[in-house]
Amino acid sequence: MKAEELDQKFDEGVAILEHFDLSTARRPGLETKRINVDFPMWMVDALDKEAKRLGVHRQAIIKTWIAQLLDAKMT
């Protein structure tokens, strides 16, 4: 199937997932790499307090805040 045909089916609301092999699908740019970062204790305490208030893990707070700051810098 050509891209134009696929676009047309999508625009018409036809299910198109059957035309893709989702077992090999990837989202580019979302690969992860583990890094170590040292924070002063007051920062860790503040992060933990905010994470508890929101009901999420500390890592989620760090990722969200860094992503927001980077996004703001890029726009």
PDB file with SEQRES, HELIX, SHEET and CRYST1 records, atoms N, CA, C and O in Angstrom:
SEQRES   1 A   75  MET LYS ALA GLU GLU LEU ASP GLN LYS PHE ASP GLU GLY          
SEQRES   2 A   75  VAL ALA ILE LEU GLU HIS PHE ASP LEU SER THR ALA ARG          
SEQRES   3 A   75  ARG PRO GLY LEU GLU THR LYS ARG ILE ASN VAL ASP PHE          
SEQRES   4 A   75  PRO MET TRP MET VAL ASP ALA LEU ASP LYS GLU ALA LYS          
SEQRES   5 A   75  ARG LEU GLY VAL HIS ARG GLN ALA ILE ILE LYS THR TRP          
SEQRES   6 A   75  ILE ALA GLN LEU LEU ASP ALA LYS MET THR                      
HELIX    1 AA1 ALA A    3  ASP A   11  1                                   9    
HELIX    2 AA2 LEU A   17  HIS A   19  5                                   3    
HELIX    3 AA3 LEU A   22  THR A   24  5                                   3    
HELIX    4 AA4 MET A   41  LEU A   54  1                                  14    
HELIX    5 AA5 ARG A   58  MET A   74  1                                  17    
CRYST1    1.000    1.000    1.000  90.00  90.00  90.00 P 1           1          
ATOM      1  N   MET A   1       0.846  -1.170   0.000  1.00  0.00           N  
ATOM      2  CA  MET A   1       0.000   0.000   0.000  1.00  0.00           C  
ATOM      3  C   MET A   1       0.893   1.236   0.000  1.00  0.00           C  
ATOM      4  O   MET A   1       1.888   1.296   0.722  1.00  0.00           O  
ATOM      5  N   LYS A   2       0.534   2.197  -0.800  1.00  0.00           N  
ATOM      6  CA  LYS A   2       1.296   3.441  -0.891  1.00  0.00           C  
ATOM      7  C   LYS A   2       0.906   4.378   0.252  1.00  0.00           C  
ATOM      8  O   LYS A   2      -0.174   4.266   0.831  1.00  0.00           O  
ATOM      9  N   ALA A   3       1.804   5.292   0.556  1.00  0.00           N  
ATOM     10  CA  ALA A   3       1.581   6.234   1.655  1.00  0.00           C  
ATOM     11  C   ALA A   3       0.314   7.052   1.446  1.00  0.00           C  
ATOM     12  O   ALA A   3      -0.414   7.330   2.399  1.00  0.00           O  
ATOM     13  N   GLU A   4       0.053   7.434   0.206  1.00  0.00           N  
ATOM     14  CA  GLU A   4      -1.145   8.234  -0.079  1.00  0.00           C  
ATOM     15  C   GLU A   4      -2.420   7.466   0.259  1.00  0.00           C  
ATOM     16  O   GLU A   4      -3.375   8.027   0.796  1.00  0.00           O  
ATOM     17  N   GLU A   5      -2.416   6.153  -0.070  1.00  0.00           N  
ATOM     18  CA  GLU A   5      -3.586   5.322   0.235  1.00  0.00           C  
ATOM     19  C   GLU A   5      -3.778   5.206   1.748  1.00  0.00           C  
ATOM     20  O   GLU A   5      -4.897   5.280   2.255  1.00  0.00           O  
ATOM     21  N   LEU A   6      -2.664   5.022   2.453  1.00  0.00           N  
ATOM     22  CA  LEU A   6      -2.719   4.915   3.908  1.00  0.00           C  
ATOM     23  C   LEU A   6      -3.226   6.219   4.518  1.00  0.00           C  
ATOM     24  O   LEU A   6      -4.061   6.197   5.421  1.00  0.00           O  
ATOM     25  N   ASP A   7      -2.731   7.342   4.036  1.00  0.00           N  
ATOM     26  CA  ASP A   7      -3.198   8.650   4.513  1.00  0.00           C  
ATOM     27  C   ASP A   7      -4.698   8.817   4.296  1.00  0.00           C  
ATOM     28  O   ASP A   7      -5.415   9.306   5.169  1.00  0.00           O  
ATOM     29  N   GLN A   8      -5.157   8.404   3.124  1.00  0.00           N  
ATOM     30  CA  GLN A   8      -6.576   8.554   2.806  1.00  0.00           C  
ATOM     31  C   GLN A   8      -7.431   7.702   3.744  1.00  0.00           C  
ATOM     32  O   GLN A   8      -8.458   8.160   4.246  1.00  0.00           O  
ATOM     33  N   LYS A   9      -6.995   6.445   3.980  1.00  0.00           N  
ATOM     34  CA  LYS A   9      -7.748   5.574   4.887  1.00  0.00           C  
ATOM     35  C   LYS A   9      -7.794   6.178   6.289  1.00  0.00           C  
ATOM     36  O   LYS A   9      -8.835   6.171   6.945  1.00  0.00           O  
ATOM     37  N   PHE A  10      -6.651   6.701   6.738  1.00  0.00           N  
ATOM     38  CA  PHE A  10      -6.594   7.312   8.061  1.00  0.00           C  
ATOM     39  C   PHE A  10      -7.549   8.499   8.144  1.00  0.00           C  
ATOM     40  O   PHE A  10      -8.311   8.632   9.102  1.00  0.00           O  
ATOM     41  N   ASP A  11      -7.499   9.353   7.135  1.00  0.00           N  
ATOM     42  CA  ASP A  11      -8.372  10.534   7.104  1.00  0.00           C  
ATOM     43  C   ASP A  11      -9.849  10.162   7.087  1.00  0.00           C  
ATOM     44  O   ASP A  11     -10.691  10.911   7.580  1.00  0.00           O  
ATOM     45  N   GLU A  12     -10.156   8.999   6.516  1.00  0.00           N  
ATOM     46  CA  GLU A  12     -11.546   8.535   6.447  1.00  0.00           C  
ATOM     47  C   GLU A  12     -11.979   7.820   7.725  1.00  0.00           C  
ATOM     48  O   GLU A  12     -13.136   7.423   7.858  1.00  0.00           O  
ATOM     49  N   GLY A  13     -11.046   7.658   8.662  1.00  0.00           N  
ATOM     50  CA  GLY A  13     -11.379   7.017   9.927  1.00  0.00           C  
ATOM     51  C   GLY A  13     -11.308   5.504   9.893  1.00  0.00           C  
ATOM     52  O   GLY A  13     -11.790   4.839  10.810  1.00  0.00           O  
ATOM     53  N   VAL A  14     -10.712   4.950   8.845  1.00  0.00           N  
ATOM     54  CA  VAL A  14     -10.564   3.498   8.719  1.00  0.00           C  
ATOM     55  C   VAL A  14      -9.411   3.045   9.611  1.00  0.00           C  
ATOM     56  O   VAL A  14      -8.389   3.726   9.694  1.00  0.00           O  
ATOM     57  N   ALA A  15      -9.569   1.895  10.281  1.00  0.00           N  
ATOM     58  CA  ALA A  15      -8.503   1.349  11.120  1.00  0.00           C  
ATOM     59  C   ALA A  15      -7.323   0.957  10.237  1.00  0.00           C  
ATOM     60  O   ALA A  15      -7.486   0.203   9.277  1.00  0.00           O  
ATOM     61  N   ILE A  16      -6.149   1.462  10.557  1.00  0.00           N  
ATOM     62  CA  ILE A  16      -4.981   1.197   9.719  1.00  0.00           C  
ATOM     63  C   ILE A  16      -3.889   0.409  10.442  1.00  0.00           C  
ATOM     64  O   ILE A  16      -2.874   0.069   9.834  1.00  0.00           O  
ATOM     65  N   LEU A  17      -4.077   0.116  11.724  1.00  0.00           N  
ATOM     66  CA  LEU A  17      -3.033  -0.567  12.485  1.00  0.00           C  
ATOM     67  C   LEU A  17      -2.705  -1.940  11.928  1.00  0.00           C  
ATOM     68  O   LEU A  17      -1.587  -2.425  12.105  1.00  0.00           O  
ATOM     69  N   GLU A  18      -3.649  -2.571  11.262  1.00  0.00           N  
ATOM     70  CA  GLU A  18      -3.402  -3.905  10.702  1.00  0.00           C  
ATOM     71  C   GLU A  18      -2.309  -3.867   9.631  1.00  0.00           C  
ATOM     72  O   GLU A  18      -1.778  -4.914   9.261  1.00  0.00           O  
ATOM     73  N   HIS A  19      -1.974  -2.706   9.141  1.00  0.00           N  
ATOM     74  CA  HIS A  19      -0.956  -2.564   8.106  1.00  0.00           C  
ATOM     75  C   HIS A  19       0.447  -2.359   8.681  1.00  0.00           C  
ATOM     76  O   HIS A  19       1.403  -2.175   7.929  1.00  0.00           O  
ATOM     77  N   PHE A  20       0.572  -2.389   9.997  1.00  0.00           N  
ATOM     78  CA  PHE A  20       1.857  -2.160  10.647  1.00  0.00           C  
ATOM     79  C   PHE A  20       2.243  -3.351  11.503  1.00  0.00           C  
ATOM     80  O   PHE A  20       1.386  -4.027  12.071  1.00  0.00           O  
ATOM     81  N   ASP A  21       3.555  -3.602  11.592  1.00  0.00           N  
ATOM     82  CA  ASP A  21       4.087  -4.619  12.493  1.00  0.00           C  
ATOM     83  C   ASP A  21       4.470  -3.908  13.787  1.00  0.00           C  
ATOM     84  O   ASP A  21       5.573  -3.374  13.904  1.00  0.00           O  
ATOM     85  N   LEU A  22       3.560  -3.904  14.757  1.00  0.00           N  
ATOM     86  CA  LEU A  22       3.780  -3.160  16.000  1.00  0.00           C  
ATOM     87  C   LEU A  22       4.832  -3.797  16.899  1.00  0.00           C  
ATOM     88  O   LEU A  22       5.309  -3.161  17.838  1.00  0.00           O  
ATOM     89  N   SER A  23       5.200  -5.054  16.621  1.00  0.00           N  
ATOM     90  CA  SER A  23       6.214  -5.701  17.459  1.00  0.00           C  
ATOM     91  C   SER A  23       7.591  -5.072  17.257  1.00  0.00           C  
ATOM     92  O   SER A  23       8.472  -5.221  18.104  1.00  0.00           O  
ATOM     93  N   THR A  24       7.778  -4.377  16.150  1.00  0.00           N  
ATOM     94  CA  THR A  24       9.071  -3.740  15.890  1.00  0.00           C  
ATOM     95  C   THR A  24       8.989  -2.216  15.918  1.00  0.00           C  
ATOM     96  O   THR A  24       9.963  -1.534  15.600  1.00  0.00           O  
ATOM     97  N   ALA A  25       7.842  -1.690  16.292  1.00  0.00           N  
ATOM     98  CA  ALA A  25       7.662  -0.233  16.301  1.00  0.00           C  
ATOM     99  C   ALA A  25       8.485   0.406  17.413  1.00  0.00           C  
ATOM    100  O   ALA A  25       8.597  -0.141  18.511  1.00  0.00           O  
ATOM    101  N   ARG A  26       9.056   1.564  17.118  1.00  0.00           N  
ATOM    102  CA  ARG A  26       9.827   2.325  18.104  1.00  0.00           C  
ATOM    103  C   ARG A  26       9.433   3.783  18.028  1.00  0.00           C  
ATOM    104  O   ARG A  26       8.969   4.260  16.992  1.00  0.00           O  
ATOM    105  N   ARG A  27       9.615   4.474  19.110  1.00  0.00           N  
ATOM    106  CA  ARG A  27       9.381   5.918  19.140  1.00  0.00           C  
ATOM    107  C   ARG A  27      10.748   6.582  19.172  1.00  0.00           C  
ATOM    108  O   ARG A  27      11.398   6.607  20.218  1.00  0.00           O  
ATOM    109  N   PRO A  28      11.195   7.122  18.038  1.00  0.00           N  
ATOM    110  CA  PRO A  28      12.539   7.705  17.981  1.00  0.00           C  
ATOM    111  C   PRO A  28      12.715   8.848  18.966  1.00  0.00           C  
ATOM    112  O   PRO A  28      11.800   9.631  19.219  1.00  0.00           O  
ATOM    113  N   GLY A  29      13.913   8.916  19.508  1.00  0.00           N  
ATOM    114  CA  GLY A  29      14.230   9.994  20.436  1.00  0.00           C  
ATOM    115  C   GLY A  29      13.803   9.718  21.867  1.00  0.00           C  
ATOM    116  O   GLY A  29      14.036  10.548  22.746  1.00  0.00           O  
ATOM    117  N   LEU A  30      13.182   8.567  22.122  1.00  0.00           N  
ATOM    118  CA  LEU A  30      12.724   8.267  23.476  1.00  0.00           C  
ATOM    119  C   LEU A  30      13.533   7.149  24.133  1.00  0.00           C  
ATOM    120  O   LEU A  30      13.152   6.634  25.183  1.00  0.00           O  
ATOM    121  N   GLU A  31      14.662   6.776  23.503  1.00  0.00           N  
ATOM    122  CA  GLU A  31      15.515   5.784  24.128  1.00  0.00           C  
ATOM    123  C   GLU A  31      16.046   6.382  25.432  1.00  0.00           C  
ATOM    124  O   GLU A  31      16.271   7.589  25.523  1.00  0.00           O  
ATOM    125  N   THR A  32      16.237   5.549  26.413  1.00  0.00           N  
ATOM    126  CA  THR A  32      16.698   6.066  27.703  1.00  0.00           C  
ATOM    127  C   THR A  32      18.155   5.695  27.945  1.00  0.00           C  
ATOM    128  O   THR A  32      18.665   4.722  27.390  1.00  0.00           O  
ATOM    129  N   LYS A  33      18.805   6.478  28.773  1.00  0.00           N  
ATOM    130  CA  LYS A  33      20.167   6.211  29.213  1.00  0.00           C  
ATOM    131  C   LYS A  33      20.224   6.521  30.699  1.00  0.00           C  
ATOM    132  O   LYS A  33      19.825   7.600  31.136  1.00  0.00           O  
ATOM    133  N   ARG A  34      20.713   5.586  31.453  1.00  0.00           N  
ATOM    134  CA  ARG A  34      20.819   5.769  32.897  1.00  0.00           C  
ATOM    135  C   ARG A  34      22.028   6.651  33.209  1.00  0.00           C  
ATOM    136  O   ARG A  34      23.126   6.429  32.699  1.00  0.00           O  
ATOM    137  N   ILE A  35      21.802   7.656  34.060  1.00  0.00           N  
ATOM    138  CA  ILE A  35      22.885   8.525  34.515  1.00  0.00           C  
ATOM    139  C   ILE A  35      22.798   8.656  36.033  1.00  0.00           C  
ATOM    140  O   ILE A  35      21.746   8.426  36.630  1.00  0.00           O  
ATOM    141  N   ASN A  36      23.891   9.021  36.630  1.00  0.00           N  
ATOM    142  CA  ASN A  36      23.919   9.273  38.071  1.00  0.00           C  
ATOM    143  C   ASN A  36      24.082  10.766  38.299  1.00  0.00           C  
ATOM    144  O   ASN A  36      24.918  11.414  37.670  1.00  0.00           O  
ATOM    145  N   VAL A  37      23.281  11.301  39.196  1.00  0.00           N  
ATOM    146  CA  VAL A  37      23.351  12.720  39.528  1.00  0.00           C  
ATOM    147  C   VAL A  37      23.365  12.841  41.045  1.00  0.00           C  
ATOM    148  O   VAL A  37      22.562  12.213  41.735  1.00  0.00           O  
ATOM    149  N   ASP A  38      24.277  13.646  41.554  1.00  0.00           N  
ATOM    150  CA  ASP A  38      24.349  13.883  42.994  1.00  0.00           C  
ATOM    151  C   ASP A  38      23.616  15.174  43.324  1.00  0.00           C  
ATOM    152  O   ASP A  38      23.854  16.209  42.703  1.00  0.00           O  
ATOM    153  N   PHE A  39      22.717  15.104  44.314  1.00  0.00           N  
ATOM    154  CA  PHE A  39      21.968  16.264  44.779  1.00  0.00           C  
ATOM    155  C   PHE A  39      22.279  16.502  46.245  1.00  0.00           C  
ATOM    156  O   PHE A  39      22.500  15.547  46.990  1.00  0.00           O  
ATOM    157  N   PRO A  40      22.302  17.761  46.675  1.00  0.00           N  
ATOM    158  CA  PRO A  40      22.432  18.016  48.108  1.00  0.00           C  
ATOM    159  C   PRO A  40      21.193  17.491  48.837  1.00  0.00           C  
ATOM    160  O   PRO A  40      20.112  17.397  48.256  1.00  0.00           O  
ATOM    161  N   MET A  41      21.360  17.162  50.082  1.00  0.00           N  
ATOM    162  CA  MET A  41      20.285  16.544  50.858  1.00  0.00           C  
ATOM    163  C   MET A  41      19.034  17.410  50.910  1.00  0.00           C  
ATOM    164  O   MET A  41      17.926  16.874  50.872  1.00  0.00           O  
ATOM    165  N   TRP A  42      19.175  18.737  50.996  1.00  0.00           N  
ATOM    166  CA  TRP A  42      17.995  19.598  51.059  1.00  0.00           C  
ATOM    167  C   TRP A  42      17.157  19.455  49.791  1.00  0.00           C  
ATOM    168  O   TRP A  42      15.930  19.543  49.836  1.00  0.00           O  
ATOM    169  N   MET A  43      17.844  19.228  48.635  1.00  0.00           N  
ATOM    170  CA  MET A  43      17.122  19.051  47.377  1.00  0.00           C  
ATOM    171  C   MET A  43      16.383  17.718  47.351  1.00  0.00           C  
ATOM    172  O   MET A  43      15.239  17.637  46.905  1.00  0.00           O  
ATOM    173  N   VAL A  44      17.044  16.688  47.828  1.00  0.00           N  
ATOM    174  CA  VAL A  44      16.413  15.364  47.878  1.00  0.00           C  
ATOM    175  C   VAL A  44      15.182  15.416  48.773  1.00  0.00           C  
ATOM    176  O   VAL A  44      14.134  14.867  48.433  1.00  0.00           O  
ATOM    177  N   ASP A  45      15.315  16.076  49.917  1.00  0.00           N  
ATOM    178  CA  ASP A  45      14.167  16.199  50.828  1.00  0.00           C  
ATOM    179  C   ASP A  45      13.013  16.955  50.170  1.00  0.00           C  
ATOM    180  O   ASP A  45      11.854  16.557  50.289  1.00  0.00           O  
ATOM    181  N   ALA A  46      13.339  18.047  49.476  1.00  0.00           N  
ATOM    182  CA  ALA A  46      12.296  18.831  48.805  1.00  0.00           C  
ATOM    183  C   ALA A  46      11.642  18.031  47.682  1.00  0.00           C  
ATOM    184  O   ALA A  46      10.426  18.086  47.503  1.00  0.00           O  
ATOM    185  N   LEU A  47      12.450  17.286  46.925  1.00  0.00           N  
ATOM    186  CA  LEU A  47      11.905  16.440  45.859  1.00  0.00           C  
ATOM    187  C   LEU A  47      10.995  15.358  46.426  1.00  0.00           C  
ATOM    188  O   LEU A  47       9.920  15.093  45.887  1.00  0.00           O  
ATOM    189  N   ASP A  48      11.432  14.736  47.517  1.00  0.00           N  
ATOM    190  CA  ASP A  48      10.618  13.686  48.141  1.00  0.00           C  
ATOM    191  C   ASP A  48       9.302  14.242  48.670  1.00  0.00           C  
ATOM    192  O   ASP A  48       8.259  13.600  48.551  1.00  0.00           O  
ATOM    193  N   LYS A  49       9.353  15.430  49.252  1.00  0.00           N  
ATOM    194  CA  LYS A  49       8.135  16.056  49.774  1.00  0.00           C  
ATOM    195  C   LYS A  49       7.144  16.330  48.641  1.00  0.00           C  
ATOM    196  O   LYS A  49       5.951  16.053  48.771  1.00  0.00           O  
ATOM    197  N   GLU A  50       7.644  16.873  47.531  1.00  0.00           N  
ATOM    198  CA  GLU A  50       6.776  17.165  46.384  1.00  0.00           C  
ATOM    199  C   GLU A  50       6.251  15.876  45.750  1.00  0.00           C  
ATOM    200  O   GLU A  50       5.087  15.803  45.357  1.00  0.00           O  
ATOM    201  N   ALA A  51       7.106  14.867  45.653  1.00  0.00           N  
ATOM    202  CA  ALA A  51       6.681  13.584  45.088  1.00  0.00           C  
ATOM    203  C   ALA A  51       5.581  12.959  45.939  1.00  0.00           C  
ATOM    204  O   ALA A  51       4.611  12.415  45.409  1.00  0.00           O  
ATOM    205  N   LYS A  52       5.733  13.038  47.245  1.00  0.00           N  
ATOM    206  CA  LYS A  52       4.708  12.487  48.140  1.00  0.00           C  
ATOM    207  C   LYS A  52       3.398  13.258  47.992  1.00  0.00           C  
ATOM    208  O   LYS A  52       2.320  12.663  47.967  1.00  0.00           O  
ATOM    209  N   ARG A  53       3.495  14.577  47.896  1.00  0.00           N  
ATOM    210  CA  ARG A  53       2.300  15.403  47.746  1.00  0.00           C  
ATOM    211  C   ARG A  53       1.532  15.042  46.478  1.00  0.00           C  
ATOM    212  O   ARG A  53       0.302  15.017  46.471  1.00  0.00           O  
ATOM    213  N   LEU A  54       2.278  14.759  45.396  1.00  0.00           N  
ATOM    214  CA  LEU A  54       1.651  14.430  44.117  1.00  0.00           C  
ATOM    215  C   LEU A  54       1.351  12.941  43.950  1.00  0.00           C  
ATOM    216  O   LEU A  54       0.641  12.546  43.025  1.00  0.00           O  
ATOM    217  N   GLY A  55       1.892  12.119  44.847  1.00  0.00           N  
ATOM    218  CA  GLY A  55       1.662  10.678  44.765  1.00  0.00           C  
ATOM    219  C   GLY A  55       2.435  10.014  43.638  1.00  0.00           C  
ATOM    220  O   GLY A  55       1.950   9.072  43.010  1.00  0.00           O  
ATOM    221  N   VAL A  56       3.647  10.514  43.384  1.00  0.00           N  
ATOM    222  CA  VAL A  56       4.493   9.940  42.336  1.00  0.00           C  
ATOM    223  C   VAL A  56       5.883   9.680  42.911  1.00  0.00           C  
ATOM    224  O   VAL A  56       6.172  10.039  44.053  1.00  0.00           O  
ATOM    225  N   HIS A  57       6.734   9.054  42.108  1.00  0.00           N  
ATOM    226  CA  HIS A  57       8.105   8.806  42.539  1.00  0.00           C  
ATOM    227  C   HIS A  57       8.971  10.041  42.302  1.00  0.00           C  
ATOM    228  O   HIS A  57       8.658  10.883  41.460  1.00  0.00           O  
ATOM    229  N   ARG A  58      10.047  10.132  43.048  1.00  0.00           N  
ATOM    230  CA  ARG A  58      10.990  11.250  42.917  1.00  0.00           C  
ATOM    231  C   ARG A  58      11.472  11.400  41.475  1.00  0.00           C  
ATOM    232  O   ARG A  58      11.572  12.515  40.963  1.00  0.00           O  
ATOM    233  N   GLN A  59      11.766  10.289  40.830  1.00  0.00           N  
ATOM    234  CA  GLN A  59      12.271  10.331  39.460  1.00  0.00           C  
ATOM    235  C   GLN A  59      11.275  10.995  38.512  1.00  0.00           C  
ATOM    236  O   GLN A  59      11.676  11.701  37.587  1.00  0.00           O  
ATOM    237  N   ALA A  60       9.992  10.777  38.733  1.00  0.00           N  
ATOM    238  CA  ALA A  60       8.971  11.393  37.877  1.00  0.00           C  
ATOM    239  C   ALA A  60       9.009  12.910  37.999  1.00  0.00           C  
ATOM    240  O   ALA A  60       8.867  13.621  37.005  1.00  0.00           O  
ATOM    241  N   ILE A  61       9.200  13.404  39.216  1.00  0.00           N  
ATOM    242  CA  ILE A  61       9.298  14.853  39.432  1.00  0.00           C  
ATOM    243  C   ILE A  61      10.510  15.410  38.689  1.00  0.00           C  
ATOM    244  O   ILE A  61      10.407  16.412  37.982  1.00  0.00           O  
ATOM    245  N   ILE A  62      11.650  14.758  38.854  1.00  0.00           N  
ATOM    246  CA  ILE A  62      12.883  15.234  38.226  1.00  0.00           C  
ATOM    247  C   ILE A  62      12.735  15.246  36.708  1.00  0.00           C  
ATOM    248  O   ILE A  62      13.071  16.235  36.057  1.00  0.00           O  
ATOM    249  N   LYS A  63      12.233  14.148  36.144  1.00  0.00           N  
ATOM    250  CA  LYS A  63      12.062  14.070  34.687  1.00  0.00           C  
ATOM    251  C   LYS A  63      11.105  15.143  34.178  1.00  0.00           C  
ATOM    252  O   LYS A  63      11.376  15.795  33.170  1.00  0.00           O  
ATOM    253  N   THR A  64      10.000  15.323  34.870  1.00  0.00           N  
ATOM    254  CA  THR A  64       8.996  16.297  34.435  1.00  0.00           C  
ATOM    255  C   THR A  64       9.553  17.710  34.478  1.00  0.00           C  
ATOM    256  O   THR A  64       9.403  18.464  33.516  1.00  0.00           O  
ATOM    257  N   TRP A  65      10.194  18.075  35.578  1.00  0.00           N  
ATOM    258  CA  TRP A  65      10.718  19.433  35.710  1.00  0.00           C  
ATOM    259  C   TRP A  65      11.821  19.712  34.695  1.00  0.00           C  
ATOM    260  O   TRP A  65      11.856  20.787  34.098  1.00  0.00           O  
ATOM    261  N   ILE A  66      12.717  18.756  34.497  1.00  0.00           N  
ATOM    262  CA  ILE A  66      13.785  18.962  33.516  1.00  0.00           C  
ATOM    263  C   ILE A  66      13.196  19.079  32.115  1.00  0.00           C  
ATOM    264  O   ILE A  66      13.615  19.935  31.336  1.00  0.00           O  
ATOM    265  N   ALA A  67      12.228  18.224  31.787  1.00  0.00           N  
ATOM    266  CA  ALA A  67      11.588  18.283  30.465  1.00  0.00           C  
ATOM    267  C   ALA A  67      10.906  19.631  30.252  1.00  0.00           C  
ATOM    268  O   ALA A  67      10.992  20.205  29.167  1.00  0.00           O  
ATOM    269  N   GLN A  68      10.230  20.138  31.278  1.00  0.00           N  
ATOM    270  CA  GLN A  68       9.561  21.437  31.161  1.00  0.00           C  
ATOM    271  C   GLN A  68      10.567  22.561  30.935  1.00  0.00           C  
ATOM    272  O   GLN A  68      10.344  23.438  30.101  1.00  0.00           O  
ATOM    273  N   LEU A  69      11.662  22.538  31.668  1.00  0.00           N  
ATOM    274  CA  LEU A  69      12.687  23.573  31.509  1.00  0.00           C  
ATOM    275  C   LEU A  69      13.340  23.508  30.132  1.00  0.00           C  
ATOM    276  O   LEU A  69      13.559  24.541  29.499  1.00  0.00           O  
ATOM    277  N   LEU A  70      13.651  22.299  29.665  1.00  0.00           N  
ATOM    278  CA  LEU A  70      14.260  22.155  28.347  1.00  0.00           C  
ATOM    279  C   LEU A  70      13.299  22.576  27.247  1.00  0.00           C  
ATOM    280  O   LEU A  70      13.699  23.219  26.277  1.00  0.00           O  
ATOM    281  N   ASP A  71      12.037  22.214  27.400  1.00  0.00           N  
ATOM    282  CA  ASP A  71      11.026  22.596  26.411  1.00  0.00           C  
ATOM    283  C   ASP A  71      10.888  24.115  26.339  1.00  0.00           C  
ATOM    284  O   ASP A  71      10.773  24.685  25.254  1.00  0.00           O  
ATOM    285  N   ALA A  72      10.901  24.762  27.499  1.00  0.00           N  
ATOM    286  CA  ALA A  72      10.792  26.222  27.537  1.00  0.00           C  
ATOM    287  C   ALA A  72      12.008  26.879  26.875  1.00  0.00           C  
ATOM    288  O   ALA A  72      11.877  27.915  26.223  1.00  0.00           O  
ATOM    289  N   LYS A  73      13.175  26.283  27.041  1.00  0.00           N  
ATOM    290  CA  LYS A  73      14.393  26.831  26.430  1.00  0.00           C  
ATOM    291  C   LYS A  73      14.370  26.682  24.912  1.00  0.00           C  
ATOM    292  O   LYS A  73      14.916  27.520  24.195  1.00  0.00           O  
ATOM    293  N   MET A  74      13.735  25.610  24.422  1.00  0.00           N  
ATOM    294  CA  MET A  74      13.738  25.326  22.982  1.00  0.00           C  
ATOM    295  C   MET A  74      12.659  26.079  22.228  1.00  0.00           C  
ATOM    296  O   MET A  74      12.699  26.145  20.999  1.00  0.00           O  
ATOM    297  N   THR A  75      11.699  26.646  22.937  1.00  0.00           N  
ATOM    298  CA  THR A  75      10.619  27.353  22.240  1.00  0.00           C  
ATOM    299  C   THR A  75      10.781  28.849  22.336  1.00  0.00           C  
ATOM    300  O   THR A  75       9.958  29.594  21.804  1.00  0.00           O  
TER     301      THR A  75                                                      
END                                                                             
